[in-house]
């Protein structure tokens, strides 16, 4: 389809949603309680639970499979296939398994399935999920009795239960010899979760049916349809017309009107994803997209100077970005965690906005006239990237905004193709160690460290603090160490935090959605609402 036609179609869909809202047209009654239709930005591409480690794949796997340890919607750990767990030494964990669990084909679940799973994730051809990092510390697995599994680690691993909450358990009897395609064809897609998949149309949607033998509380919905509707305006229109009962991530321009419409329910939760600027400090010279004001190479990389990084932070009016650019669908922040999370620091506030102070710092660093720098980000965030580039320019930089398609952005950022990039990190572990070890730790300082350190920030002292914290089994002592390491990381501005996203869902009356900090859309979080306002069908 030509680009102009595609834009017209997008605009028409957006106008349809806005017109219905403005006219106050009531929605059709919610679907019968046995059926739930969800319109999503995207749906999982693969049914193999160990192939992709991204939002929509992980959301689907919550339906189909269980994990040894689960996470609640607010990221706390909870029993899954393990009823309980404890560290019996610095390197040995014991898990008590849930009895009576069966696979969706009726075969009993056993500890051997866990052993098979943790071996499988290490050996999947072409997998891009990185699930092997969650089990990399495991040295040995031992079945003590049918309900007891011991896990020995190569080093102290206080976050092992949280790591294992990311790995869906698959069966040995269905998975032996099975390829990713066998899961995608549904041949091997047999789990122990609350739903089983009965139809998979790649790129469009899928149909799930309730697993009546699941060990947990029965979900309200016997049948769930997940449909990919990539455009926000189209998702809103589908909700308003009654084609779906629930949508994720509605357009920010629709949220206020949705909240005013009694026929629609809006659910919001501060998410675990933080957006930040990553300055490229890996090289001292020849940094891409970083020159003097005449376009000539600089003799040294100014981003290595803490005063320049401080100037970048001072240049950003985070409140204005949240209010005027993003319609208050985000919350300004100075760290990765949400209040109340383990190892959140109440002493780190939102960085202040002071362009005058930024100019002074640039002058002190030897750049009274600034320098030319390109700020890169994904095309989906073009508006906020343009706004930040303007703020940087007003504070003494000569900043230019450039956007890259999402499919190409992450790879280029990882290869240090940018001087300053707008990235994100989701702290779904619910604690600081995960982000510190992946985003701030020096690349290669330890196995798996620095995998999301796109600016190649290097701080050996911080590396030692992170290692010390992550080797501390005692929860109270580890939290204090993580908080101190967090202060060091954000004071030195290895990355410049900007805001956290607020996850939002909208549903038709009769469907109540319990929002999740991790942003995943799951049928188990949707319930039939007995207090829904009466809804009249559209004329």
DORO-44912 format. One line per field, with one value per residue (C-alpha): residue in one letter; chain; x negated, y, z. Coordinates in steps of 0.05 Angstrom, whole numbers. Last residue first. Layout:
type <- (A;...)
mol <- (A;...)
xx <- (X;...)
yy <- (Y;...)
zz <- (Z;...)
REM end
This chain:
type <- (X;X;X;X;X;X;X;X;X;X;X;X;X;X;X;X;X;X;X;X;X;X;X;X;X;X;X;X;X;X;X;X;X;X;X;X;X;X;X;X;X;X;X;X;X;X;X;X;X;X;X;X;X;X;X;X;X;X;X;X;X;X;X;X;X;X;X;X;X;X;X;X;X;X;X;X;X;X;X;X;X;X;X;X;X;X;X;X;X;X;X;X;X;X;X;X;X;X;X;X;X;X;X;X;X;X;X;X;X;X;X;X;X;X;X;X;X;X;X;X;X;X;X;X;X;X;X;X;X;X;X;X;X;X;X;X;X;X;X;X;X;X;X;X;X;X;X;X;X;X;X;X;X;X;X;X;X;X;X;X;X;X;X;X;X;X;X;X;X;X;X;X;X;X;X;X;X;X;X;X;X;X;X;X;X;X;X;X;X;X;X;X;X;X;X;X;X;X;X;X;X;X;X;X;X;X;X;X;X;X;X;X;X;X;X;X;X;X;X;X;X;X;X;X;X;X;X;X;X;X;X;X;X;X;X;X;X;X;X;X;X;X;X;X;X;X;X;X;X;X;X;X;X;X;X;X;X;X;X;X;X;X;X;X;X;X;X;X;X;X;X;X;X;X;X;X;X;X;X;X;X;X;X;X;X;X;X;X;X;X;X;X;X;X;X;X;X;X;X;X;X;X;X;X;X;X;X;X;X;X;X;X;X;X;X;X;X;X;X;X;X;X;X;X;X;X;X;X;X;X;X;X;X;X;X;X;X;X;X;X;X;X;X;X;X;X;X;X;X;X;X;X;X;X;X;X;X;X;X;X;X;X;X;X;X;X;X;X;X;X;X;X;X;X;X;X;X;X;X;X;X;X;X;X;X;X;X;X;X;X;X;X;X;X;X;X;X;X;X;X;X;X;X;X;X;X;X;X;X;X;X;X;X;X;X;X;X;X;X;X;X;X;X;X;X;X;X;X;X;X;X;X;X;X;X;X;X;X;X;X;X;X;X;X;X;X;X;X;X;X;X;X;X;X;X;X;X;X;X;X;X;X;X;X;X;X;X;X;X;X;X;X;X;X;X;X;X;X;X;X;X;X;X;X;X;X;X;X;X;X;X;X;X;X;X;X;X;X;X;X;X;X;X;X;X;X;X;X;X;X;X;X;X;X;X;X;X;X;X;X;X;X;X;X;X;X;X;X;X;X;X;X;X;X;X;X;X;X;X)
mol <- (A;A;A;A;A;A;A;A;A;A;A;A;A;A;A;A;A;A;A;A;A;A;A;A;A;A;A;A;A;A;A;A;A;A;A;A;A;A;A;A;A;A;A;A;A;A;A;A;A;A;A;A;A;A;A;A;A;A;A;A;A;A;A;A;A;A;A;A;A;A;A;A;A;A;A;A;A;A;A;A;A;A;A;A;A;A;A;A;A;A;A;A;A;A;A;A;A;A;A;A;A;A;A;A;A;A;A;A;A;A;A;A;A;A;A;A;A;A;A;A;A;A;A;A;A;A;A;A;A;A;A;A;A;A;A;A;A;A;A;A;A;A;A;A;A;A;A;A;A;A;A;A;A;A;A;A;A;A;A;A;A;A;A;A;A;A;A;A;A;A;A;A;A;A;A;A;A;A;A;A;A;A;A;A;A;A;A;A;A;A;A;A;A;A;A;A;A;A;A;A;A;A;A;A;A;A;A;A;A;A;A;A;A;A;A;A;A;A;A;A;A;A;A;A;A;A;A;A;A;A;A;A;A;A;A;A;A;A;A;A;A;A;A;A;A;A;A;A;A;A;A;A;A;A;A;A;A;A;A;A;A;A;A;A;A;A;A;A;A;A;A;A;A;A;A;A;A;A;A;A;A;A;A;A;A;A;A;A;A;A;A;A;A;A;A;A;A;A;A;A;A;A;A;A;A;A;A;A;A;A;A;A;A;A;A;A;A;A;A;A;A;A;A;A;A;A;A;A;A;A;A;A;A;A;A;A;A;A;A;A;A;A;A;A;A;A;A;A;A;A;A;A;A;A;A;A;A;A;A;A;A;A;A;A;A;A;A;A;A;A;A;A;A;A;A;A;A;A;A;A;A;A;A;A;A;A;A;A;A;A;A;A;A;A;A;A;A;A;A;A;A;A;A;A;A;A;A;A;A;A;A;A;A;A;A;A;A;A;A;A;A;A;A;A;A;A;A;A;A;A;A;A;A;A;A;A;A;A;A;A;A;A;A;A;A;A;A;A;A;A;A;A;A;A;A;A;A;A;A;A;A;A;A;A;A;A;A;A;A;A;A;A;A;A;A;A;A;A;A;A;A;A;A;A;A;A;A;A;A;A;A;A;A;A;A;A;A;A;A;A;A;A;A;A;A;A;A;A;A;A;A;A;A;A;A;A;A;A;A;A;A;A;A;A;A;A;A;A;A;A;A;A;A;A;A;A;A;A;A)
xx <- (560;505;522;540;493;514;457;413;419;417;351;328;254;191;123;126;135;65;37;-34;-55;-103;-69;-4;67;127;177;253;298;372;364;318;243;184;113;56;-16;-48;-118;-176;-214;-281;-340;-409;-455;-524;-503;-557;-505;-459;-508;-536;-466;-445;-506;-486;-415;-441;-486;-429;-384;-437;-445;-370;-361;-420;-448;-502;-538;-495;-513;-588;-586;-548;-597;-657;-629;-615;-688;-708;-665;-659;-601;-600;-544;-500;-506;-449;-492;-535;-545;-527;-590;-631;-664;-645;-615;-623;-563;-512;-457;-458;-485;-453;-387;-382;-409;-358;-297;-228;-256;-214;-261;-245;-299;-293;-335;-342;-411;-469;-532;-503;-530;-553;-541;-485;-452;-453;-421;-368;-349;-341;-273;-249;-258;-309;-297;-342;-341;-395;-429;-475;-486;-480;-419;-369;-399;-389;-316;-305;-336;-290;-228;-248;-260;-192;-156;-197;-182;-154;-211;-260;-315;-377;-402;-455;-509;-543;-584;-574;-597;-628;-655;-715;-684;-673;-635;-590;-578;-557;-509;-476;-468;-428;-387;-363;-314;-323;-333;-272;-290;-338;-332;-272;-318;-284;-321;-257;-200;-156;-167;-182;-252;-297;-322;-314;-242;-189;-122;-91;-22;-15;5;-62;-87;-57;-52;-107;-156;-142;-155;-220;-249;-316;-376;-399;-408;-450;-491;-506;-532;-576;-602;-616;-666;-666;-612;-663;-699;-767;-800;-732;-719;-697;-625;-633;-600;-648;-631;-592;-549;-594;-649;-717;-754;-757;-715;-665;-630;-569;-515;-453;-390;-335;-266;-246;-201;-173;-104;-62;7;70;138;191;263;309;384;383;342;300;241;243;241;177;146;159;102;53;70;93;37;75;146;205;273;262;305;354;351;317;265;248;244;196;152;154;132;74;49;20;85;62;119;119;183;198;246;270;262;270;203;206;162;96;82;104;149;202;149;186;184;139;147;93;78;54;-22;-22;48;46;106;120;74;82;100;88;17;-11;-38;-34;-57;-95;-50;-24;-54;-95;-119;-142;-173;-217;-242;-220;-271;-246;-195;-130;-155;-204;-151;-161;-173;-171;-234;-228;-210;-275;-314;-272;-286;-361;-367;-409;-459;-524;-571;-569;-498;-469;-395;-358;-290;-240;-170;-187;-247;-318;-320;-387;-404;-476;-519;-465;-493;-475;-402;-373;-427;-403;-337;-375;-314;-346;-343;-380;-386;-360;-414;-419;-343;-337;-380;-336;-274;-296;-315;-247;-211;-250;-219;-152;-87;-36;-13;59;49;51;-5;13;-2;16;-38;-71;-146;-188;-250;-318;-373;-448;-505;-506;-474;-404;-373;-297;-239;-164;-104;-145;-105;-85;-91;-98;-153;-134;-133;-70;-28;-53;-113;-117;-169;-179;-145;-78;-59;-3;27;-36;-70;-27;-49;-123;-116;-81;-134;-199;-244;-238;-256;-246;-170;-165;-96;-129;-107;-70;-16;-21;11;66;141;169;233;261;312;347;373;415;385;394;457;449;418;454;444;421;414;344;323;352;319;252;251;273;221;166;189;193;123;93;127;102;32;34;59;1;-50;-28;0)
yy <- (49;28;-21;7;-3;-10;10;-48;-69;-144;-138;-201;-207;-190;-204;-277;-255;-227;-162;-151;-81;-104;-60;-97;-68;-107;-105;-103;-124;-108;-39;-41;-42;6;-10;35;25;89;96;119;183;215;178;199;139;128;191;191;208;156;98;117;126;59;25;52;26;-42;-47;-30;-81;-135;-126;-132;-192;-233;-272;-221;-240;-192;-134;-148;-155;-89;-53;-81;-58;10;18;-6;48;39;64;28;73;13;-19;-68;-132;-99;-162;-231;-264;-213;-147;-163;-95;-52;-55;2;-26;-102;-109;-46;-61;-131;-111;-56;-98;-114;-165;-131;-71;-53;-13;40;76;146;150;198;190;134;74;42;-30;-41;23;-1;-67;-33;17;-28;-60;2;46;101;173;235;296;348;382;442;443;506;494;516;464;409;429;428;358;336;360;326;261;267;274;220;165;113;130;101;144;183;249;280;323;388;424;477;549;551;480;473;433;496;525;464;468;541;525;469;516;563;505;487;429;388;313;276;252;200;196;148;95;33;-30;-73;-36;11;71;49;31;56;121;197;198;237;200;180;181;253;278;258;324;377;342;289;327;391;356;326;394;366;412;395;322;340;389;334;291;349;359;285;290;227;259;310;256;283;315;334;316;374;391;465;465;412;340;281;239;178;181;189;201;179;117;82;144;141;178;136;177;144;114;72;11;-18;12;58;26;47;16;54;30;50;58;113;157;210;164;146;220;230;167;181;230;183;130;66;20;-46;-61;-99;-122;-125;-115;-74;-11;29;-23;-33;43;50;-6;26;93;60;25;-45;-85;-157;-200;-245;-286;-317;-375;-401;-333;-321;-353;-414;-407;-447;-521;-521;-579;-537;-508;-450;-444;-397;-367;-332;-268;-232;-237;-312;-343;-391;-432;-479;-452;-478;-436;-434;-461;-532;-531;-568;-530;-589;-600;-528;-513;-459;-509;-558;-499;-485;-556;-617;-672;-682;-627;-666;-719;-671;-620;-545;-498;-424;-386;-315;-332;-371;-305;-282;-347;-340;-268;-286;-322;-339;-373;-432;-449;-513;-524;-573;-601;-630;-657;-724;-733;-703;-687;-654;-598;-575;-515;-463;-393;-392;-407;-337;-321;-379;-342;-294;-287;-286;-360;-380;-454;-470;-503;-468;-461;-537;-554;-512;-544;-616;-607;-575;-632;-681;-648;-678;-660;-716;-730;-708;-674;-605;-625;-647;-616;-660;-637;-568;-572;-552;-515;-518;-469;-483;-434;-389;-445;-473;-417;-425;-441;-451;-478;-489;-497;-426;-392;-316;-265;-192;-156;-113;-159;-218;-257;-333;-383;-452;-423;-441;-446;-427;-363;-332;-353;-305;-245;-265;-268;-201;-165;-193;-252;-290;-363;-397;-401;-430;-404;-353;-287;-265;-213;-139;-74;-115;-121;-171;-211;-247;-303;-341;-278;-263;-204;-135;-99;-55;13;78;135;197;237;258;187;160;217;207;132;144;200;153;102;155;180;111;100;166;150;83;116;166;110;69;0)
zz <- (338;385;440;508;567;640;686;707;780;768;731;694;704;665;696;676;604;601;574;597;616;671;723;711;710;737;681;693;637;643;615;555;567;564;584;605;626;653;624;666;651;635;664;639;631;661;698;752;805;773;780;848;878;849;879;948;939;917;978;1025;991;996;1071;1082;1035;1062;1002;983;918;877;923;920;845;837;883;846;779;810;827;757;723;648;605;539;514;497;565;552;556;610;651;624;650;689;670;598;584;645;691;681;637;650;721;748;714;744;812;824;843;815;765;712;712;640;605;551;500;471;439;442;401;358;321;385;361;412;389;317;335;377;323;262;275;311;249;262;283;279;324;318;378;378;453;494;538;485;439;490;499;423;419;476;439;374;412;446;379;343;393;345;297;347;376;357;385;339;370;348;399;452;446;515;506;552;608;648;588;584;659;653;596;637;696;651;624;694;700;763;765;794;864;890;966;966;937;909;932;936;902;941;896;825;801;745;774;768;744;706;700;634;602;625;555;525;496;541;609;610;567;605;672;645;625;601;598;668;647;587;628;678;622;600;671;677;620;577;534;509;466;449;389;360;287;241;228;237;305;330;318;347;300;306;359;326;392;465;453;499;526;481;520;534;544;585;583;643;638;703;692;734;730;694;680;640;638;581;577;629;582;618;627;553;536;577;547;473;459;494;442;476;502;509;486;518;495;420;358;399;356;411;425;351;341;399;371;302;331;367;304;311;318;331;356;417;424;491;506;573;606;681;698;744;805;800;789;717;698;662;616;585;510;470;401;362;324;262;253;254;256;316;336;394;448;518;578;653;646;649;579;513;452;421;360;363;294;328;380;327;290;350;344;384;397;468;479;486;536;568;584;583;641;625;646;671;743;744;747;806;844;827;852;913;868;907;857;810;832;861;852;896;876;925;911;878;925;927;853;840;792;782;764;752;742;667;681;671;619;577;567;520;477;408;393;329;350;420;464;531;539;532;593;639;609;615;688;701;665;709;770;750;715;705;633;621;553;585;631;702;770;830;877;876;883;943;919;953;936;943;932;994;1035;1047;1007;1009;963;968;930;867;803;817;884;885;873;874;806;818;773;814;792;788;811;778;717;686;614;565;591;621;556;517;558;551;475;475;517;490;505;439;431;499;502;431;410;365;335;397;386;372;393;423;414;464;455;516;514;571;603;542;504;534;514;453;466;476;427;465;401;420;434;369;330;364;348;276;269;289;238;184;202;196;129;104;127;91;28;30;42;-18;0)
REM end
